[in-house]
Every structure is written in C-alpha cells, then in structure tokens.
Amino acid sequence: MSMTARLIALALSLLTAVAVAAATPPKGVRQIDWQALLPVAERGSYNPSPPPPIHDYLGEGSMAALQTGSYTPNPELNGVRVKLPGFVVPLERGKNGLIDEFFLVPYFGACIHVPPPPPNQIVYVKMRAGAGLSSIEDAQWVTGILHVAIKTSELGAAAYTLEGEKMEPYQFAGH
Amino acid sequence: MPILHLSLRSLWNRRMTASITIAAIAVSVALLLGVQMLRAAAKEGFTQTVSGADLLVGARTGPLNLLLYSIFRIGDATANVSWASYRKIATHPDVAWTIPISLGDTHRGFRVLGTNNDYFAHYHFAGTQSLTFTAGGPMRDIYDAVLGADVARSLHYRLGDNITLLHGLGAVSFAEHKDKPFRVVGILGKTGTPVDRTVHVSLEGISAMHIDWQSGVQAPPALRVKADEARKRDLTPDSITAFLVGMRSKVMTFTMQRAINEYRQEPLLAVLPGVARDQMWSLVGIADTALTVVAAFVVLAGLLGMLTSILTSLNERRREMAILRSVGAMPRHVFTLMLIEAGTLAISGVFAGVFLTYILLVVGRSVLADRFGIYVPIALPTLQEVEILTAIVLAALGIGLLPAAQAYRRTLSDGLQIRV
C-alpha cells in the first residue's frame, strides 16, 4: 500500500470515528428505531401492500378484522433507557401549555391519513416534567426509560410506555 | 445620590408633562400586559378544558368544529349521532366508559347539556381533576338538574329551585319548556371551564321535554303530554349530539378512531381531543400573535412619546443645564441626570401600567368569564411578564441615551452665553 493510500485510509477511518462519535447518544442511552420495538420474529415480515381498513372492529359483519401488526412487544427493551425519534400525538397539556402525555408514533398522520400503527408501534409517553412542543408536525427525539407490558393479550395496558426524560427537535443526521 | 435627588426634583418641576408621559407608558404597558394575561388565560382554558378522554365522537364534520360545539359550546352541531351507533360503541369490549352529550336547549343564556351520571364520574379537566359538588349531588330523577358554578352564582339558584328550560340557543325566547320544570339537585364546584356555564340534565329529561314537539313547535295544548305522563313513555333518546370515550387500553385509541371514522352504518367522526385542541390553538395562535405585535408597537409608541417629551424639554432647560454647569456639574453628571430622568419615567410608567392592569382585571374579570368564558386568574406577574417589563425599562434607558448624549454635547458650551 502506498503512503498516499495509507494516509487516505487513516483520514477516512478518523472521519468515520468522528461521525460515529457524533451520532452515538450519551452513555447509558440506547438509540433505537421503530424496528427495534418489534419482536425479532416479526421484523422480516414486511407486507408492502397497504393494510385494508378495519371494518369489522365495530362488528358490522362485513370484512374480517385485518389490521396488520401485532400487540407483541420486544421484551428485551424493558427497563432500557432509549432514545427514539418519532411524531408526537398530544394527549394532555399541563400548566403553561407544556405537554405531559402523548403518543409517540413512527409517522405523522398516524391519526388521520393512513391506517393506524399497530399497538407495538405506539409508545405511550408520560413526561417527568412537561416539555415544550411548538408544532405537532415536527419530528422529535424522545429519551427516557422504556417499560414493556409483557402481558398484552388482555389489552390491559399499553404495550410500550415511556417515562419521558427529555424531548428535543429531530435534526437530520447531516446537520 | 444628589444627582438622583436633583433629577427627581427637576421632573417634579415639570410634573404635568411628566405625568402625561407616565400615563402614556402606563396605558401601553397595561395593554401589553393585558394581552399577555388574556392569551395565557385563554390558552390555559383551552388546554385544561377536557382531559382524560381518549376520543371525542360526533356526526361527521371537521375536528375543530366538533370540539368547538361539543366541548366549548361554541356554534352548533350539524347533525346528531344515532342512539344505536352510540350504544354500539359504548358497549364495545375495549371501551371503558363514555359520556353522552346532548345539546340544543338553554336556560337564560346558559347551555343545557343532556347526559347521564357518568359525566360526573368520568369528566376530567386540568389534568386529573374531576368534578365536585359544592351542594347536592348527581341527578336521580328525569326532571333533575345539576348546575355549573357560574349558573348558580349569577342566577342565585339554590337546591330545590325549579327552573324552566328554553328551546334553542337564545337567552330570551318564547319557545319555552314551561310545562316540564326541572328541579335543581346539585351545584358543581368552580372548574374554570365551560362546565361552569352549563345546566346538566338527564338524557331522558331532554327526551321528555321534546316528547310533544313536532316540526320545531310544541303540539297544541290539547295534545300536549304532561310531565308525569311523559315518565310513562319510552324516553330512550333517538340521538345525541356527541360523546366522549375512555378506552380500556390507550393503544387501542387509534384503532377505535379509525373504525369509527370508517363506520359504514353512519357517517361519524372520532378525534383525539388533544390533537384537535392543538390544531385549534395553532389557528387561534395567529390572531394571538397579531395582538401581541400590536401591543408591542403601542409600547414602542409610548416610549417614543417619552423620547419626544424629553427632547422638547431639552431646549427649555438650557438655563437649567447652564446653572448646573456653573455650580460645578460635569458633562457626565448632566448625562446621568438625563438618563435617570428617562429611567424614572419608564419605571413609574411600568408600575402604573401594572397597577392599571390589575384594576382592569378586578373590574373586568367577571364580564370576561360570563361573556367569553375566559377565566383570568388574579396572580402575581409571571416570570415572562416580569421579563417583558424589564425589557421595557431597558428599552426606555436605551432610548434615553439619545437626549442624554445631546444634553452632554450641548452642555459643553451651550447656555452660558446669551444668544439672540
């Protein structure tokens, strides 16, 4: 290997190291994406066709309930401090209009335009202290301790609840 | 210290102009502070009005419209929800509770809301606060009514009083439900939400009132159904205006919402109250920002008025400056003098403005609550408000630099020689 090539390789590896360092969250916080919330067995089963509407949920006797996804959460994430990007669906605002409780979902419009995310793709967040949120249309990073309700078949609790510690606007990786 | 004393004495000498300048600043500060307090109160009212409910369901309309007419009682419904659809959703296994809401009548300007006692158990506001009774309790009879705090207070009602409800939404109307009076059995505690301005009756009561109404008018006297006869009839309502839903599991909220929005038997709309509320606030926020900008400009105008009055006074005060110089005042003393003057005017103006705001608040708050449903608390200024007030004083000092610099320059030579 020539000297120049070596230098380039060194520079590249240094750059990568810097880039990785910039992207890694602080110690003790695991940065995850929405795939990580699915149990390992379900990750490969991506169905590209849009899920049909869920007509029979109210028992109209038309189509069978065909909602995609499942309730099964990923138990490995229980008690882990995570950092997850998502969109905020506000539920409660406390004093001074700060947001206390919300659903974190993988895409905006989870509420209206497209079929709802399955229960294991919704995180119910309760902030320890209210957080400021100016627009519900902007993505946010949310950091906190994730709790997984293992026994979800009875719909007793939300599959994922997060004790929210911090919420900050999402920034593109390139910035 | 002598400079401060001198400055204040000098201002006192010109107390007429000074007090008008202070008044101008005070009025502008009161406007800005008033707008700030109003918007904070309005926002608080918006965000605290309903909580704990996962979905709000009504006839298909817009999310904001549904929220406005069913929760804020502003405007009216375009269509109702059939009783059958309501029961179907209310009895769904994933649904924990529902609160039916039936609107359309009034009592002396206060809206009448038909519901059941689940309302008192499950309606929450301001986070986790639930409704409380200051007197009496929930409804037990068809013709029982529970009053919101403001209704009882402004109409001086007590338990056991009989009230007549009006058909429609006007405060005065000839279309009365006189033949079926309601008895006050409960009075709710103050909530600071539209609940305070609502008369609550049972859904059956609403049905009974309208049992002999056809095509918008009551049947002729001979065909009317007496209050006690109505009890024997089937009083299950045909429809309700809207209802709130609490889910057993919050993660099913989206699924239920989608199912309701795509329900084939009836066009319905389900919204997450929090989302609709935020959308509404972002809409109202535009007017709110505009108002704040206007108020800020009024403050600027007030400060410019101060600048004008100080600058014009400079000419009249050349003698004063000359005398000060002749007794040994340095130009920097004159500079400080002018700056103290601007500061004094601004600080007095700000204090007078705060005072004025509180006076207006004490006088106007019941009108605001009664007419517009905005509850402005009388509290100490918030940190943000204190920051704004400090900024005004600093801005005044900044503006005060101009006459101070001018006086500084002039006093070096001016005033001692007599010009013709």
Interface residues (C-beta under 8 A of the other chain):
Chain A: P53 I54 H55 Y57 L58 G59 E60 S62 Q67 Y71 V89 P90 L91 E92 R93 G94 K95 N96 G97 D100 F102 F103 A110 C111 P115 P116 P117 P119 I122 Y124 S135 I136 L155 G156 A157 A158 A159
Chain B: K43 E44 T47 Q48 S51 G52 K88 I89 H92 D94 G127 R248 S249 K250 V251 M252 T253 F254 T255 M256 Q257 R258 A259 I260 E262 Y263 R264 Q265 L272 G274 V275 R277 D278 Q279 W281 S282
